Amino acid sequence: MSLVLPAIFLCLIALAVLTIYMPVFFGAPWHPAPSSAIQYSLDLCEAKPGEILYDLGSGDGRVLVTAAGRYGLRCVGIEIDPLKAWISRFLVRRMGLEGQVDILRRSVFDFDYADADILFIYMSHQALDRLFPEILRQLKPTARIICYRFCPRRLEPTKVSDEKTIFFYRFNKGNRVNEYY
Ligand SMILES: C[S@@+](CC[C@H](N)C(=O)[O-])C[C@H]1O[C@@H](n2cnc3c(N)ncnc32)[C@H](O)[C@@H]1O
């Protein structure tokens, strides 16, 4: 009996460690973007109601909920971790946004973003190296990308936040974009 509580406690710690650090092996650990950064990013993109936003590695769904709830975007979260996918679906339902937000339990590397208007990416440099430049070939000419904290190498941002944590990219496809085209 006396061992039950410590055992539960250890299981919870193990679950938390797995949820936060296990995804490192797939592309990035879990660290939620602050809401101020999310709002600043969506303002930079001049996000319009009805546009489609993808959050690559959507975590607990906070980017999706803000984008759908405050900006009227249609949102898709791609999340590899089943626990975070479940938590974020729960959050989306609680906010009454299930008609606007889909969360897919998939790998970000195995997806076609051709219908995206906005990509929000908060993933490691290694993950960005795997995504770029291929992902640029899928995007519409009007698509915008926000990278939080980590930015793709050799791709000049259109704008960088003062704290150098938010990297905004607006493309004019058909023209050469840095070294990628
Ligand atoms: C740094 S967190 C960002 C969470 C969220 N986008 C935010 O800004 O609050 C990175 C997320 O990507 C997820 N992830 C890591 N590798 C992934 C992969 N290959 N495919 C999909 N999701 C992945 C992790 O589980 C984690 O939730």
PDBQT file of the ligand as one rigid body, heavy atoms in Angstrom, charges set to zero:
ROOT
HETATM    1  C1  LIG A 201       8.942  22.387 -29.899  1.00  0.00    +0.000 C 
HETATM    2  S1  LIG A 201       7.390  21.528 -29.876  1.00  0.00    +0.000 S 
HETATM    3  C2  LIG A 201       6.313  22.708 -30.643  1.00  0.00    +0.000 C 
HETATM    4  C3  LIG A 201       4.852  22.560 -30.227  1.00  0.00    +0.000 C 
HETATM    5  C4  LIG A 201       3.891  23.571 -30.874  1.00  0.00    +0.000 C 
HETATM    6  N1  LIG A 201       4.090  23.692 -32.287  1.00  0.00    +0.000 N 
HETATM    7  C5  LIG A 201       4.054  24.927 -30.225  1.00  0.00    +0.000 C 
HETATM    8  O1  LIG A 201       4.686  25.794 -30.850  1.00  0.00    +0.000 OA
HETATM    9  O2  LIG A 201       3.570  25.135 -29.107  1.00  0.00    +0.000 OA
HETATM   10  C6  LIG A 201       7.676  20.305 -31.163  1.00  0.00    +0.000 C 
HETATM   11  C7  LIG A 201       6.564  19.268 -31.315  1.00  0.00    +0.000 C 
HETATM   12  O3  LIG A 201       6.829  18.482 -32.488  1.00  0.00    +0.000 OA
HETATM   13  C8  LIG A 201       6.460  17.135 -32.219  1.00  0.00    +0.000 C 
HETATM   14  N2  LIG A 201       7.235  16.303 -33.163  1.00  0.00    +0.000 N 
HETATM   15  C9  LIG A 201       8.548  15.966 -33.113  1.00  0.00    +0.000 A 
HETATM   16  N3  LIG A 201       8.894  15.265 -34.185  1.00  0.00    +0.000 NA
HETATM   17  C10 LIG A 201       7.777  15.151 -34.973  1.00  0.00    +0.000 A 
HETATM   18  C11 LIG A 201       7.503  14.565 -36.249  1.00  0.00    +0.000 A 
HETATM   19  N4  LIG A 201       8.466  13.940 -36.955  1.00  0.00    +0.000 N 
HETATM   20  N5  LIG A 201       6.253  14.658 -36.756  1.00  0.00    +0.000 NA
HETATM   21  C12 LIG A 201       5.256  15.287 -36.055  1.00  0.00    +0.000 A 
HETATM   22  N6  LIG A 201       5.461  15.868 -34.834  1.00  0.00    +0.000 NA
HETATM   23  C13 LIG A 201       6.700  15.817 -34.315  1.00  0.00    +0.000 A 
HETATM   24  C14 LIG A 201       6.803  16.926 -30.758  1.00  0.00    +0.000 C 
HETATM   25  O4  LIG A 201       6.078  15.846 -30.206  1.00  0.00    +0.000 OA
HETATM   26  C15 LIG A 201       6.411  18.293 -30.164  1.00  0.00    +0.000 C 
HETATM   27  O5  LIG A 201       5.079  18.284 -29.738  1.00  0.00    +0.000 OA
ENDROOT
TORSDOF 0
